[in-house]
């Protein structure tokens, strides 16, 4: 069950419908499923001493009104099922483990699954499908839709590999090596490479190909041998708390044709907490290269469809939030926020992407609700795509769920 004080104590942690993609409302409902893990305290429970196994889960539902979707707006919006999930967490002395599986109307996916070991009070290792340590953790956003970085595979990504974390009084160091994505890479034994929780590169996009096409013959791809390093330093000045951090990521692309490819990303971030206020700031730069090719787009997949992203870009995140404890019947906390994302410096004069989300998160016992008003341009799941040049779209979204 979600703690009544979750939003007030975790405000620094963050909590998608594409007009052109085919199951639109189901995909957007699914996309925000990622925020559910934040609202539960299950992984902390798994690290308590003693031997224990704990089961939990959630069910979520959603209402949306989209000005870019004629059918939706003619019906005055739609009310849909989002997801049902099951969690299992526990430990056997210093051996810890955690897994989560999610059911949607159109796909079933593993969210994470790992086994770990506490070397001591400050050091921990994990192996399995784990969260990639990059940028602001756990999320660089407060809203249901995440930041634009999520759709680029640079926020709340999960891959298959090894993690090491050192957490001191004022410092945290994360090192990771991922052999491949959570589906086992290019030769993974999966029936559909689009059925995944987090965005990953699954191909290279040739000139003239459609934005939502599957990778063409010989151009399927997968992330391979990726290294991640993240360092964060925390400072406190009375009621003011500041985290400053740097992240680096570098890896290979395995391409079906045998051509060599690679990718690199870097980020600087800051998180500021003062009284009930929280500010998140991050700048990120990434690039994908393929030998002998002037690459402009790559193919990504998640939520049962293919999409395209720029082969390189710079992104900016600027979020502010205010947490207000209340006593209104079962409601114990309200969090007001405004999250802004910008994706720019794309190749070949591709248009910028921006997304602004103004919203409120409501905590009421085990019930957690997001009320979001989104204004966006060239933003996936808000009527656009990262490689498009479309109009500014708007969406009202109310997502609520019960955690047990």
Beta strands, then each sheet from edge to edge (+ up, - down):
strand 1: 52-66
strand 2: 78-92
strand 3: 95-103
strand 4: 108-118
strand 5: 123-131
strand 6: 158-167
strand 7: 171-181
strand 8: 200-205
strand 9: 221-237
strand 10: 240-255
strand 11: 260-274
strand 12: 277-290
strand 13: 297-302
strand 14: 305-310
strand 15: 312-328
strand 16: 331-344
strand 17: 353-364
strand 18: 367-377
strand 19: 392-403
sheet 1: 1+ 2- 3+ 4- 5+ 6- 7+ 9- 10+ 11- 12+ 15- 16+ 17- 18+ 19- 1+
sheet 2: 8+ 13- 14+
end
